[in-house]
Amino acid sequence: MSTTFGSKLAAALKNIFGVAFRGRTYANILYLMLAFPLGLLYFVFLTVGISLGVGLYVLIIGLPLLVLTLLAWRQFVKFERFQSRRLLGARIQPEAVLHWSAGQNAWRWFRARLSSSLTWKGLGYLFLKFPLGLLAFILLIVLGVISLVFISIPFIYQNVNVDIGHGLALDLPQALIFMVLGLFLALFSLHVWNGLAFVFKWLSEKLLTADPKPAIME
């Protein structure tokens, strides 16, 4: 029984502290770093493109704008599928290739893509990327900066006036305590960032998975 407890304790400690030594952790961080700028790009492009296309639909230019916006967001979805597979390790089924015949044309291809659930689920994912990317950006900056500041205190406290209250200056033992707190905060931050990356992974597997069968081209 003691052996079982010891193995469980070792596994728990490995899970807690091993996060800093896993390549997946830093792939997750890279994904989170890209999430906000990409989410902002998607949100602005899609909002402007769809709004202009709908607003100008009565004119000749409205429909081409909507078509171009659709083609662009499908490319965004394809890029997000690639990112999720490579950086998050998401299991996403590849989209079936549409096979052409002599009687098929661009309009039928367009209709087939419109009928694909991936087109519309992917659009939802692109819009979700902005608020989730903003949350990821805030957590990366806040937790990362505080951790780095605490860890660096033993190296800068002599050159920077750090007041801990009541006019007392920081000494080396206190600076080392801040450093230890910073290391634990950094460890906690890695788990938080991995948890947020897991949310992105789960959403990508739900919303970016292609239809099991290709869209029908009649």
N, C-alpha and C positions, 0 to 999 in steps of 0.2 A: 504493500500500500504506500509506503514511504517512497518507493521507486516511482510509482505512478504520480504521486504528488510532485516529486522532484522533476519528472519529465514535463508535467504540465506547467510547473513554475518556469522551467527553462524555456519552454515554448512561448509562454507569455512574455518573458523578458526579451526573447528574440524578436517577438512581434512588436514590442514597444520600442526597443532600441535599434532593431535591425532596419527600421524604416529609413534611417539615414544612409544605409549602405546598399539600397536597392536601386538599380537603374530605372525601374518603373517610376519611382518617386520623382526623379528629376525629369523624366519624360512627361509626367503629369504636370509638373510645375511649368514646363515649356508650353504645354497645351493651355494652361490657365493664363499664362502671360500673353498668349496670342488671342485669347477669347474676347477680351474687351475691344481691342481695335477692330477685329473682324466683325464682332457683333454690331459695333457702331456703323461700320461700312455697310453691312447687310441691311440694317434698319433704315439708314438714310437712303440707300439706293432703292430698296423695295418700296418704301413709303412714297418717294418722289415718283418712281416709275409707275406704280399702280395708280396713284392719285392723278397724275397727268394723263395716263392712258384712259382712265374712266372719265375724267373731266373733258377730254378731247375726243371721246368716242363718236360723238355726232359728226365730227370732222374726219377727214380721210386719215389724218396722222394718228388718231387715237388707237386704232387697232394695231398698226405696226409697232407702236410703243409698247402695248401690252404683250405682243408676241416677243419682242426683244427682251422685255423684262422677264418673261417666262423662260426664255432660253438662258438668260443670265442666271436666274435663280437655280435652274437645274445644274449649271456649272458650279455654282456655290455649293449646292448639295453634294455634288460629286467630290468636291474638294474636302468638305466636312467628313464625308465617308472615309476618304483617304486618311485624314488627320486622326479620326477616331480609331481606325484600325492600327495605324503605326504608333501613335503616341499613347493611346489609352488601352490598347489591346482589345478593343471592342470586336465582337463577333457579328459581322454584318454580311448578310447574304448579298452577293453581287447581283446587279440588275441584269435581267435577261436581255440579250441582244435582239433587236427587231430585225427580222429577215425580210428583205425586200423581194418583190416579184415585179414582173414587167408592168402589171396594171396598177402598181402602187405609186403614189406621188407624195409630195411634201405635205399636202393637206391631210392625208390619211395618217402620215407619221405624226403630225401635230395633234390630231384627234386622239391617237393612241397614247401620246404622252399626257394629254389632258385627262384621259380616263385612268391613268396610273395613280394609285394611292400614294406612291413615293413622291410624286410631284407636290401633292398637297400636305402630306405629313412633313416633307422636307421644308416646305414653306413655313409651317408652324415651328419647326426646329430653328430655322434661321431667325425668326422673330424672337424666340425664347433666348437666343444666344446673347442678345443685347443686355437684358436685365441680369442674367446669370453671369455674363462676362463682367459687368460692372461690379457685381458682388465679389467675383473672384479677384478683380483688380484691387478693391478695397481691402480684402483680407490679405492679399499678398503684400501690399504696401504697409499696412498698419502692423501686422504681426512681424513681417520681415524687418522693418525699421526698428521697432522696439527691441527685438531680439539682438540685432546687430549693435545697437547703442549699448545695451546692458553688457554684451560680451566684450565690447571695446573699452569699457570704463577702466579696467586696470592699466591699460596702455595710454590713457589720455588724462587720467584724473589729476596728474601733477601739473599738466599744462592748461587744464580747463578748470574753472572755478565751479565745482559741483557742491551745491549747498544742500545738505540733508536735513536742514531745519535747525532753529535756535542758533543760527550763526556758526554751526559746526562744520568744519571742512571734512571731506571724505579722506579716510586713510586706506592703506593697502588691504588690511583684512576686510573692511567693508566693501572695497572695490572688488575683491575676489568673490564676495557673497553675491554682488550684483552680476558678476560674470557667470556664476553657477546658475543663478535664476535665469539669465539670458539663454544659457545652454538648454535648460529644461523648457523654456518658452519656445525655443527654436524646434526642439523635439516635438512639442505639442503642436506647433504650427505645421510641421510636416504631416502629421496625422490629419489635421483640419484640411489641409490642401488636398491630401489624398482622398478624403471623404467627399470634398466638392468635385474632384475629378471623377469619382465614382458616380456621382449624380449625372454628370455629363455623359459618362459611358452608358449608364442605364437609359438615358433619354435617347442617345444616338442609336442604341440597339432597338429601341421601340419605334422611333420615328424615321430612322434612315435605312431600315431594312427594306429591301426591294420586294416587289410582288413575287410570290412563288412561281407564277406563270407570267409570260410576257403579255403585255397589253395586246388586245385583239385589233388587228388592222383589217377592217372590212373593205 
